[in-house]
């Protein structure tokens, strides 16, 4: 899908209209879906790599957030809110 193609402008306009119609909480999901659709229009093989990397980064972020939450719990329990260093 080239930038100079009419289909790109239709894609862009429809995407923007739907973006402003849907609730704010879902707008980031819509942009992600549009991005994937755009990249899939070029190459399925490369797009599958993009989906793979996106999934890995998403779950790594969840894991890091969980570690951060556990670290705060340990700090509040053992250190009285102060910095707690192990070992």
N, C-alpha and C positions, 0 to 999 in steps of 0.2 A: 504494500500500500504506500504509494509515493505521496509526498506532501503536495504535489501538483495535480493529483488526481481528484476528480469530483467525489469519488467514494470516501476519500479521507475527510473532506469537508462535511459530508453527510454524517460520517462517523463522529466527527468532532462536535457538530451541532447537536446531534441526538444525545451523545454522551453528556454534554454540558447541560442540556435541558433536564435529563433524568437526574443529574447530579444535584441540581437545585430543587428538584421535586422531592427527593428522598430525605428522610430525617438525617440530621447532622451526625448521629452516631454511626450511620451506615455509609457516609460519603467516602470515607477512606477505603472501604471495601469496594465500592463502585470504581474508584480510581485504580485500585489494584486489578480488578477484573478487566477494565478497559486497557490497562497496560499489557496484561497477558494476551488479550485479543489482538492488540496491535502487533506485539512481537510474534505471535503465532502466525500472523499473516505473512511474515517473512520466511521463517524457517521453523518447522515443527521440532527438528532435532535440537536446535539451539534453545528453543522455548522450553523443552523438557528439562534442559540443564538449568534454565532460569527457575522453573518451578521447584526443582530439586534444591537449589541453593536457597531459595526463599524459604522453603520448609525447614531446612537445617538452621538457618539464621533465626527463624521464628522460635523454634524449640530451644535453641541455645539461649535466646533472650529470656524465655520462660524459666529455664534452668538457673540462669544468673539471678533473676528476680527472686526465685525461691531461696537460693543461697544467701542473698542479701537479707531476706526476711528472717531466715534462720539465724544469721549472724546478729541481727538486732535483738532477737529473742534471747540468745546466749548472753549478750551484753547486758540486757536489762535484768536477767536472772542472776548471773554470777558477778557482774561488775557493778551493780547498782547504778547502771546508766553510764558508767565510765568506760573508757577504752579498755578492752580485755584482749590480752595477747596470750596465745597458747605457746607452750614449749620454750 
